[in-house]
Structures are given as structure tokens and as C-alpha cells.
Amino acid sequence: MSPLDTALSADVTAAADTVRVAAVAESGRQADLLLAGAGEPGERDHEIAWQVLQFRIHLTVGLDPLPDLVGLRRIGTTWEVIARAAGVTRQSAHERWARPVADVLDRYGTGELPGGLLSTP
């Protein structure tokens, strides 16, 4: 088999997963660097800011933002803050991501979300 045939037929799933994990780990380090001197790690505001930075970094490089959004909504981050981080309107952010986030946080469709966080504007 030629190198090109190998390149075109190889299963790249494991390689892509490895790259994705490395990207997420590096984005955490970059968020730490960007927040250096802005509050203390472990403080609520610092942790929220760190997660917002993770979301922005992941969105910028094309990673799936759903895990970040679920985490942000779970801790009560508003759609307004999420929209600002994404550079869109609150309505646009809500229309784009509210349903996928609700599908994770309210997987049984009971409407009983942890702390009612998804009802936060």
C-alpha cells in the first residue's frame, strides 16, 4: 500500500481523540496564563472567569463548546455572559445553545433542572 493510500484509509479516530485531549489540556494552561494576577485560583469569580476563557478558547479553535456551556450553565452563568464571551447577542446564544444544554442538564425532560439554572436569563 502506498503512503497516500495509507493516509487516505487509516482510522484516525484515536489520533483525533489524542489531539483533542491535548488541545483541552493546553487551553487550560493558556487560561491560567491569561488570568495570572486576576484574583486567586479557587475564588468563585476566578473559577467562573477561567471557565469563560476555556469556552472562548475552545470556540475560537473550533472545539465543541457544549461541555463548556453545560459547565457554565450548571454554575449559574447567564446567557448574557455566555453571549458576550461568544461575541453574539444573548438571544442568539440562547437560540443556538439552550436546547443542547437542556438536553444534557434535563435529560429526562422533567423540567426539574439543578437549581433551575436554565431559567436564568
N, C-alpha and C positions, 0 to 999 in steps of 0.2 A: 504494500500500500504506500502510495506517495505521501510526502509530508502534507500536501494540500488536502488529499483525501482524508488523512487522519484529522487534520484541523477541522474539516467540514463534518466529520461523522462522530467525533469524540463527544462523550457525555460530559458536559461542562457544569452540571448541577453542583457537584461537590466543590469545584473550583469557585463558582459564583458565590456559594454559601461562605466559603473561606474569605473571599474578598469583602463580602457584606459584613461579616463579623469584624474584620479588621477595620473597615470604614467606621462602624459604630464605635469601636474602641477608640479610634483616633479622634472621632468627633467629640467624645467625652474629654479627652486631653485638651483639645482645642477650646472647648467651652471653659475648662478650668483656666486656661491661659487668658482668655478674653475677660473673665471675671476676677482675675487677680487684683486684689486690693479693693474690690467692691463687696463689702460685707464679709462675714465669716462663714465658711462652709458649715453646714448644719443648721444655720438660721433659716427660718421659713422663707423669707424674701430671697435669700441667696439660692436656695434649692429650687424655688419656682423660676427664678431667672436662669438657672442652669438648664432646667428642662425646656424653657422657651428657646434658649440658644441651641440646644440639641435639635429641637423642632426646626428652627431656621436653617441650621446646617444641613440636616437631612433633606429638607425640602429643596435647598439650593443644589445639592448634588444628585437629586433625583431618587433618593431612597423613599420607600413607602412611609408616609407620615402617620399612618393610622396608630401604630404603637405609641408614638409621642402624643398624639391627640387624646387617646384613651387615658394616658397617664395625666395629662394636663387637666382634662375634664374631671377625672377622678379626684383630683386635689382641689377642685373648685375654680380653676382658671376660666374666666369668662370668654365668650365668643368674641367679645370686643378685643381682648388682649391677643387671642389667637389670630384674629383678623389683622391686627397691627403687625404681628410677627410675620404673617404671610404676605403683607403688603396688599391686602384686599379689604373690601368692606365687611362689616360684621354680617350683613345679610348674605353676602357671597360666601363667606366662610361657613356660615350655618347651613346654607343650601347645599354646599359641596360636601361637608363632612359630618353633619349632625346624624344622619341616618346610619352610616357605617359605624360611628362611635356608639350610637344607641344599640345597634345590633350586638356589640360586644358587651356593653355595660348592662343591657337589659335583654340578655339573650333569650329569655323565656317570654318576653313581651308582656310582662305583668304591669309595667309602669312603675314598679317599686324599685327605683334606682337607688344606689348607695348615697344616702344623704340628699336625694333629689337634685343632684348636681346638674343633670342635663336641663333642668328647668331654669337654670341660671341664665339670664340674658346674655 
